[in-house]
Amino acid sequence: MSTIFSKIVAGDIPAYKVAESIDYLAFLDIQPLTKGHILVIPKKETDYIFDIADDEYMGLWVFAKIVAQGIKKVFPCLKVGVAVVGLEVNHAHIHLIPLNAVQDMNFERPKLSLPAEEMEQIATEIREAIAVVTNGN
């Protein structure tokens, strides 16, 4: 059965995409903990992150690192936090979350609800920052 993330990859469900390669996709979480909260996924549907083949697993983390560098350029934060939970969607994914305090990573706190215009603006800014990162500027 296809996951919601596979439907995003296929283009059946819209998403605020910030980066894409042949094998990976990064998009804004629609229920973010903080502004700039991004999900990074392998396009190939795999439920458990540690079941991903080694080369794909390492590629996922390299891709996530590039996205995190873009996040840090757009959102002034102390660090970009990383979480792999994997219980809410049966498709491996990495959460990248701008952090200024430990509480920013608390998944039990209320999620933000941002207007579509703001989500698109955030996605655009991060896409542009990632382009700068990948071009070596």
Secondary structure by P-SEA (a helix, b strand, c coil): cccaaaaaaaccccccccccccccccccccccccccbbbbbccccccccccccaaaaaaaaaaaaaaaaaaaaccccccbbbbbbccccccbbbbbbbcccccccccccbbbbbcaaaaaaaaaaaaaaaaaaaacc
